[in-house]
Each structure stands twice: as C-alpha cells, then as structure tokens.
Amino acid sequence: MDYTNILEKFPVLKQIGIISDQMNFSTYVVGGFVRDFLLDRKEKKSDIDIVTVGSGIELAKEVADHIGIKGKISVFKNFGTAMFRYGKIELEFVGARKESYNRESRKPVVENGTLADDQLRRDFTINAMAIGLNRQNYGRLIDPFEGMKDLEKKMIRTPRDPLVTFSDDPLRMMRAIRFAAQLNFDIEPNTFDSIIRNKKRIEIVSQERITQELNKIILSDPPSYGFQLMYHSGLLETVLPEMTALQGVEKIKGKGHKDNFYHTLMVLDNVAGKSADIWLRWAAILHDIAKPVTQRFDEKAGWTFHGHEEIGARMVPKIFRRLKLPMNDPLRFVQKLVRLHLRPIALASDEITDSAVRRLLFEAGDDVDKLMQLCKADITSKNPEKVKRYLSNFARVEEKLVEVEDKDRVRNFQPPVSGEEIMETFGLKPGRMVGDIKNEIKEAIMDGKIKNDYQEAYRYMIMIAEKSGLSIKNKN
C-alpha cells in the first residue's frame, strides 16, 4: 500500500530520502509515528524515528547540514543514534540493528542489521511498521508482522514469541498494558498469558522505568482499564501491592463491605473524567490505601475503617519513595488530599459551621478546589438518589467555602502577628511560649472569636500575655 500522503505532510522526510539515495542508504520512517498516523490519532507524535541500513549518525549529520542546522545535532555514539529538532519536529536517526539479550539484564547486545532485523526486535507489531523514504519505495508500507491488521483488530501482539520478548525485556509487559490503555486495544491472549508467566521478571527493571510507564497508564483515559490489566496479569502485585490489598469483600454475619479496589478504580475514572492532573489522579489511587490495615468489624456498626485517612497519609511518603516519585510538592499535595478527603463529607452530613469551614480552608489552602473534586469523585453509589443527595450537600459546602473565604480570608492563612513581633513585644526568646501565643491567636480566628485582622489579633495577643503574667517590653 502507498502512504505517500503521510510523508507529504512532512517535507523534511522527502529530503531525508533524497540524501539517503545520494549516500546509497536504505532509509525508513518507523514506529509510533507510523502507527499514530495510520490510526489518525489526534495526539499524533511530534517525534519521528528514522531507521537506515547504514550509519544513523552519518545520515543525521548530512541531513542537518543540508537543511541548515549544522551544529545543532546531538550525537550518542554509544547507542549509534543522533537527533535534532527541526521546527516543531524532533527527528531521531539510528542504524538498523539486531539485538540479543543476557537473561540477567534487559540491556541488549547490539549488532548492525537489516531492516528485517530491526523490525523483528521491536516490541509490538503495531510499532514495527515502516514506510520507505528512498526513490524506489517512497511511501510504501513494509509490514512483515501484519501490524496493520492488528491496528484494525485493535490488538496488541508481539512480532516474536511473546515469552521471549517479555523475558528479554520485561519492561515491555508494562508497555503492552500502557499501549492497550492509551489506545483502548485488547492484548492478544497468547501475549497476555506470556505477561502472566513472566510477571516476576519485572523485578530486574529499574524502578524509574516502571514508574514512567505506570504514570502513562494513570494518564490514559480511562485509567482503570490499565489497572485492571495490571491486576489480572499479576504485575500490580509487584508494582503497587498496597493497591491489590484493597481487592476483595469480607463478610461476617451476612454483613459485607464494598470492594475497595474496584471502588478506587471508579474514583480514579471519575477524577480522570474531570481533570488531567496526574497528582490528583494519584490522590484518587491512594485515598483509601489504608483501609485494609484499619478494617474492623463491629456487631452494631458493621465494617469500619476508622482513621484510614490519617494512616493513609502516613503511608504516602513510603510509597512515593519506593516508586521514585517526586518527594517535594507532588508528595505534599497527594498526602494532604489523602488526609483531608473525608473532611468535606463530614461537613456535608453535619450542620455547616463557619469554624469548621475555616479550618478546612486553612488546612487545604489553594488545594481546596481539587479536594472537592476528589470528594465528589468518591461518590460511587449505584443509588441515583443517594448520589443526588451527596452532590447537593457538596454544593452547599462549596457555597459555604466561597462565603467564608470572601469574609475571613483564611486560605493559606498566616497569623497576623508574627513570632518575631511576639518576641519583641514581650522580650521573649524563641521557645514554646511564642508558639503557644501564635497558636492561640490562630485558634481564636478559626473559632470566629476575632477577625483575621492585625489590630484584633494584636489586642488578643496582649490579653493572652497578661493572663500568662507577661508584661509588654516594647509597645508599638
């Protein structure tokens, strides 16, 4: 089949073909770029992989020189690759190669090879298709493993025996699930069975690479599909065992609780339907992560999970550290939402007081809107009346949040009187008493005893100090 129409959208590809003919190199565009154009995906790749039967580095240098960007090329001699950016496109050149693997490592021994060798080494048939760039085969699809048919069938399949593919490079198991999740494809049964049989091989892959694929699964829509594939293949037990621990329903005296694994997937999908924020999606994944360790049965109350929000928040840093996720702002954000995810629900079920709203605004800060997104996503009841009631209550909470914030300005609250001023006013050194005075001022503002105002806070500080027997050393 002729796909000249694809190449004509990128004039630089024709120039690469002309230069390849001059160098007597057989050259092709391959991989994800071909796949995504054949699928007509909206989010088409802006990076293009070029394979040549020859030196990829030499070809890249000649092309860069020809199009006037000499000196802006990155060369990686150890990998035999070179790349440069041309407008909005990133082009990567590599020589065709064949690979062999040592069982203890996923790093292959690489040799020069033919186009057929290069296509055989690729992970999946849909990523192994190539389109010729030379004059004699310009626009012709080279598809030895029937990747086009797999695109039509929406199927993930390996060019070689999948047992060999996944044993050689176990990361490809995560990639199979990632592509299935991103493209909404099935994994061919023999291929999926090979993932199950090789699942323990994932342990030789670096955590950074596993997490990179995991994050791409989380960003797919809906992300639950990828998690179900990981669960049923057995990979999730190794990658995120805390999540598999959520699965299952225990019954005592006829009383059971919901399956918290599938509930979590529903919450994740609900969040994904409203936001592409990966850390909000992570908060959805981890919001009930401590339920297995807090699960108790009470004769009167039935199943309870008391304190799972606080214990879950304490589990988040350990999980982030193990998965090599960022230990700075993203961690703090996810930990905060896990800790606070029940607070708006409690507000919705009680009489909403200004004091309770102030405290929520104070603790959630600028993340209060995302917290409310998570809480609304947490409503997974199949009872439409119950869902309607909860959403109505949350709407009341949101109205109250806006009202109290407009009035009291406690989001990202800082006490109007600083610790330095307290020390200067009463001649104190840094210590517990300074902290106690600051905290009393904060609590008075939270409880509505005084306004979030410097003058009122200062007068309240004087009153606290006098009760404690302190005298003013330095009057304003």
C-alpha positions in Angstrom: 0.0 0.0 0.0 1.1 3.5 -0.8 1.3 6.1 2.0 2.9 9.0 0.2 0.2 11.2 1.6 1.6 10.8 5.1 5.1 11.7 4.1 4.0 14.7 2.1 2.7 16.3 5.3 6.4 16.5 6.4 8.6 17.8 3.6 11.8 17.0 5.6 11.1 13.3 5.1 11.4 13.6 1.3 14.7 15.5 1.8 15.9 12.6 4.0 15.0 10.2 1.2 16.9 12.2 -1.4 20.0 12.4 0.8 19.7 8.6 1.6 19.7 7.9 -2.2 22.9 10.0 -2.6 24.6 8.1 0.3 23.3 4.8 -1.0 21.5 4.1 2.3 18.1 2.4 2.5 16.1 4.5 4.9 12.6 4.3 6.5 10.4 6.1 8.9 9.2 3.6 11.6 7.5 3.1 14.9 5.0 5.3 16.8 4.9 8.0 14.1 3.6 5.5 11.5 1.2 3.9 14.0 -0.4 7.1 15.1 -0.9 8.4 11.5 -2.4 5.1 10.4 -4.8 5.4 13.5 -5.4 9.1 12.7 -4.9 9.9 16.4 -5.5 13.5 17.3 -2.4 13.4 19.6 0.0 12.5 16.7 3.6 12.1 17.7 5.8 15.1 17.0 8.9 12.9 17.2 9.9 10.8 14.2 12.1 7.8 14.2 14.3 7.2 11.2 16.0 3.8 10.6 18.7 3.5 7.9 20.6 0.5 6.8 23.9 2.3 7.3 25.1 4.8 9.9 22.3 6.8 11.5 24.8 9.3 12.8 26.3 10.0 9.3 22.9 10.3 7.8 21.7 12.7 10.5 24.8 14.9 10.0 24.3 15.1 6.2 20.6 16.0 6.7 21.3 18.6 9.3 23.9 20.2 7.1 21.5 20.1 4.1 18.7 21.9 5.9 20.9 24.4 7.6 21.1 23.4 11.2 24.6 22.1 11.4 26.0 22.2 14.9 22.5 21.7 16.5 22.7 18.0 16.3 23.0 15.7 19.4 25.1 12.6 18.8 25.1 9.5 21.1 28.0 7.3 19.8 27.4 4.5 22.3 23.9 4.0 21.0 24.7 4.8 17.4 22.0 7.4 17.3 21.7 11.1 16.6 18.9 13.6 16.9 17.9 17.2 16.2 14.9 19.4 16.3 13.5 20.8 13.0 10.7 23.3 13.6 8.2 21.5 15.8 9.5 18.1 14.9 12.1 16.0 16.7 14.0 13.6 14.4 16.0 10.7 15.7 18.2 8.7 13.4 19.5 5.2 14.1 21.2 2.5 12.1 19.2 -0.8 11.6 20.3 -3.3 14.2 19.6 -6.7 15.7 19.7 -7.5 19.4 20.5 -10.4 21.7 19.9 -10.5 25.5 21.6 -11.8 28.6 18.9 -13.2 31.0 20.2 -11.1 33.9 19.8 -7.8 32.1 17.4 -6.0 29.8 20.3 -4.2 28.1 20.8 -5.9 24.7 24.0 -6.7 22.8 23.6 -4.7 19.6 24.9 -5.5 16.1 24.4 -3.9 12.8 21.5 -5.5 11.0 18.9 -5.3 8.2 15.5 -3.6 8.2 14.0 -7.1 8.8 16.3 -7.5 11.9 15.3 -4.0 13.1 11.6 -4.7 12.8 11.9 -8.1 14.5 13.5 -6.5 17.6 10.6 -4.1 18.1 8.1 -4.5 20.9 4.8 -4.9 19.2 3.6 -5.4 15.6 1.8 -2.0 15.6 5.2 -0.4 16.3 7.2 -2.5 13.8 5.7 -1.0 10.6 8.0 1.1 8.3 7.4 3.4 5.4 10.1 3.7 2.7 11.8 7.0 2.0 14.0 6.1 -0.9 13.0 6.8 -4.5 12.2 3.1 -5.4 10.0 2.5 -2.3 8.8 6.1 -1.3 5.6 5.8 0.6 5.4 2.0 0.6 4.4 0.3 3.8 6.7 -2.5 4.9 4.7 -4.6 7.4 6.1 -8.1 7.8 4.2 -8.9 11.0 0.7 -7.7 9.9 0.7 -4.7 12.2 -1.9 -3.1 10.0 -4.3 -5.9 10.6 -3.6 -5.6 14.4 -4.5 -1.9 14.2 -7.8 -2.8 12.5 -8.5 -5.5 15.1 -7.3 -3.2 18.0 -4.9 -5.8 19.2 -1.5 -5.6 21.0 0.7 -8.5 19.8 4.5 -9.1 19.7 6.4 -9.8 16.4 8.3 -12.7 18.1 7.3 -15.3 20.6 5.9 -13.1 23.5 7.6 -15.4 26.1 11.0 -14.5 24.5 10.0 -10.8 24.1 9.0 -10.3 27.7 11.8 -12.4 29.2 14.4 -10.4 27.2 12.9 -7.0 28.1 10.4 -7.3 30.9 9.5 -3.6 30.7 7.6 -4.4 27.5 5.0 -6.1 29.7 4.2 -2.6 31.2 4.4 -1.1 27.8 1.9 -3.6 26.4 -0.6 -2.6 29.1 0.2 1.1 28.6 -0.5 0.9 24.8 -3.7 -1.1 25.5 -4.8 1.6 28.0 -3.8 4.5 25.7 -5.3 3.1 22.5 -8.2 1.2 24.1 -6.9 -2.0 22.5 -7.0 -5.6 23.6 -3.9 -7.7 24.4 -3.8 -10.8 22.2 -4.5 -13.8 24.5 -1.1 -15.6 24.0 0.6 -12.3 24.6 -1.3 -11.6 27.8 -0.7 -15.2 29.0 3.1 -14.6 28.5 2.9 -11.5 30.7 1.3 -13.6 33.4 4.1 -16.2 33.0 6.9 -13.6 33.0 5.4 -11.2 35.7 8.3 -11.8 38.2 10.8 -10.7 35.5 9.7 -7.1 36.0 11.9 -7.1 39.2 15.0 -6.7 37.0 13.7 -3.4 35.6 14.7 -0.1 37.2 12.0 1.5 39.3 12.3 4.7 37.3 11.4 3.0 34.1 8.5 1.1 35.7 7.1 4.3 37.2 7.4 6.1 33.9 5.1 3.5 32.3 2.8 3.5 35.3 2.4 7.3 35.1 1.5 6.9 31.4 -1.2 4.4 32.3 -2.5 6.7 35.0 -2.8 9.5 32.4 -4.7 7.3 29.9 -8.5 7.5 29.7 -10.0 5.7 31.4 -7.0 4.7 33.6 -9.0 1.9 35.3 -8.5 -0.3 32.2 -4.8 -0.3 32.5 -5.0 -1.1 36.3 -7.3 -4.0 35.7 -4.9 -5.4 33.1 -2.0 -5.0 35.6 -4.1 -6.6 38.3 -5.2 -9.6 36.3 -1.7 -10.2 34.9 -0.2 -10.1 38.4 2.1 -7.2 37.7 0.2 -4.9 40.1 1.1 -7.2 43.0 4.8 -6.3 42.4 4.4 -2.7 41.2 1.8 -1.5 43.8 1.0 -4.2 46.3 -0.9 -1.8 48.5 -3.5 -1.4 45.8 -4.0 -5.2 45.3 -4.6 -5.4 49.0 -7.7 -3.4 48.5 -9.3 -6.1 46.5 -12.0 -8.4 47.9 -15.0 -8.4 50.1 -15.2 -10.0 53.5 -18.5 -11.0 55.1 -19.3 -11.6 58.8 -22.8 -12.4 59.9 -24.1 -11.5 56.5 -22.6 -8.1 56.5 -20.0 -7.2 53.8 -18.2 -4.1 52.8 -17.6 -2.7 49.2 -14.7 -4.0 47.2 -12.3 -1.1 47.8 -10.1 -2.0 44.8 -12.9 -1.5 42.3 -14.3 1.5 44.2 -10.8 3.1 43.9 -10.8 2.4 40.2 -14.2 4.1 39.9 -13.0 7.1 41.9 -9.9 7.3 39.6 -12.0 7.2 36.5 -14.4 9.9 37.9 -11.4 12.2 38.6 -9.9 11.4 35.2 -13.2 12.5 33.6 -12.8 16.0 35.1 -9.0 16.5 35.3 -5.8 15.5 33.6 -3.8 16.4 36.7 -1.6 13.3 37.4 -1.2 14.1 41.1 -4.9 14.5 41.6 -5.2 11.1 39.9 -2.6 9.7 42.3 -4.6 11.1 45.2 -7.6 9.1 43.9 -5.5 6.0 43.7 -4.2 6.4 47.3 -7.2 8.0 49.1 -8.3 4.6 50.6 -5.0 2.9 50.6 -5.0 2.3 54.4 -8.4 0.6 54.5 -7.0 -2.9 54.6 -5.0 -2.1 57.8 -7.8 -0.3 59.5 -10.6 -2.7 58.6 -12.6 -3.8 61.7 -15.9 -5.5 62.3 -18.3 -4.2 64.9 -21.5 -6.0 65.9 -23.5 -2.8 65.8 -21.7 -0.6 63.3 -20.7 -3.4 60.9 -17.4 -2.8 59.0 -15.4 0.3 59.9 -12.2 1.8 58.7 -11.5 4.4 61.4 -8.5 6.6 60.9 -7.8 5.3 57.4 -7.3 8.8 56.1 -4.6 9.7 58.6 -2.8 6.3 58.4 -3.1 6.5 54.6 -1.5 9.9 54.6 1.4 8.5 56.6 1.8 5.7 54.0 2.1 8.0 51.0 5.7 9.1 51.6 6.9 5.5 51.8 5.0 4.6 48.5 6.4 7.7 46.8 9.9 6.9 47.9 9.7 3.3 46.7 8.2 4.3 43.3 10.8 7.1 42.9 8.1 9.7 42.6 8.9 13.3 43.5 9.4 13.8 47.2 8.5 17.6 47.2 5.3 19.4 46.2 3.6 16.4 44.5 4.1 14.3 47.6 2.8 17.1 49.9 -0.3 17.6 47.6 -1.2 13.9 47.5 -0.6 13.4 51.2 -2.8 16.4 52.0 -5.7 15.2 49.9 -5.5 11.7 51.3 -5.5 13.1 54.9 -8.4 15.5 54.2 -10.6 13.5 51.8 -13.2 12.7 54.5 -13.5 16.3 55.9 -15.9 17.7 53.3 -18.1 14.6 53.6 -18.3 15.2 57.3 -19.2 18.9 56.7 -21.9 17.8 54.2 -23.5 15.5 56.7 -23.4 18.0 59.6 -24.7 21.5 60.2 -22.1 23.5 58.4 -20.4 25.9 60.8 -18.1 28.8 59.8 -15.5 27.4 62.2 -15.4 24.0 60.5 -15.2 25.7 57.1 -12.4 28.0 58.2 -10.4 25.0 59.4 -10.8 23.2 56.2 -9.8 26.3 54.2 -6.8 26.7 56.4 -5.6 23.1 56.0 -6.4 22.7 52.3 -5.2 26.1 51.2 -5.1 26.5 47.5 -5.8 22.8 47.0 -9.4 23.1 48.4 -11.0 23.0 44.9 -9.1 19.9 44.0 -10.0 18.3 47.3 -13.7 18.9 46.5 -13.1 17.3 43.0 -11.7 14.2 44.8 -14.6 14.1 47.2 -17.2 14.4 44.5 -15.4 11.6 42.6 -15.6 9.5 45.7 -19.3 9.2 45.3 -19.6 5.8 43.6 -23.0 4.6 44.8 -25.3 2.9 42.3 -28.3 4.5 44.0 -29.1 7.7 42.0 -31.0 9.3 44.8 -28.0 8.8 47.2 -25.7 10.4 44.6 -28.0 13.3 44.0 -28.3 13.9 47.8 -24.5 13.8 48.3 -23.8 16.2 45.3 -26.5 18.6 46.7 -24.8 18.6 50.1 -21.4 19.1 48.5 -22.8 22.1 46.5 -23.8 23.6 49.9 -20.3 23.0 51.2 -18.8 24.7 48.2 -21.1 27.7 48.6 -20.0 28.0 52.2 -16.4 27.7 51.3 -16.7 30.7 49.0 -18.7 32.7 51.5 -16.3 32.1 54.4 -13.2 32.7 52.3 -14.6 36.0 51.0 -15.3 37.1 54.5 -12.4 35.7 56.5 -9.5 35.2 54.0 -8.1 32.1 55.8 -7.0 30.1 52.8 -3.2 29.9 53.1 -3.7 31.6 56.5 -0.7 33.2 58.2 -1.2 34.6 61.8 -1.5 38.5 61.5 1.0 38.7 64.4 4.4 37.1 63.7 6.5 35.2 66.1 9.2 37.9 65.8 6.7 40.6 66.9 5.6 38.5 69.9 9.2 38.1 71.0 10.0 41.8 70.5 6.8 42.9 72.3 7.4 40.8 75.4 11.1 40.4 75.4 10.9 36.7 74.8 13.5 34.3 73.3 12.4 31.7 70.7 10.6 28.9 72.5 7.4 27.2 73.3 5.7 30.2 74.8 6.0 32.1 71.5 4.4 29.2 69.6 1.6 28.9 72.2 0.7 32.5 71.8 0.7 32.2 68.0 -1.4 29.1 68.1 -4.0 30.7 70.5 -4.3 33.6 68.0 -4.8 31.2 65.2 -7.4 29.2 67.1 -9.3 32.4 68.0 -9.5 33.3 64.4 -10.5 29.8 63.4 -13.3 29.7 66.0 -14.5 33.2 65.0 -13.7 34.8 68.3 -11.7 37.5 66.5 -11.4 38.5 62.8 -8.4 37.7 60.7 -7.2 41.3 61.2 -3.9 42.7 62.6 -5.5 45.0 65.2 -7.8 42.4 66.6 -5.1 39.8 66.7 -2.7 42.3 68.4 -5.2 43.1 71.1 -5.9 39.4 71.6 -2.2 38.7 71.9 -2.0 41.3 74.7 -4.9 39.7 76.5 -3.3 36.2 76.3 0.0 37.6 77.5 -1.5 39.3 80.5 -3.2 36.1 81.6 0.2 34.4 81.4 1.8 37.1 83.6 3.8 38.6 80.7 4.4 42.4 80.5 5.0 44.5 77.5 8.6 45.4 77.0 8.2 47.2 73.7 5.0 49.0 72.9 4.0 49.8 69.3 
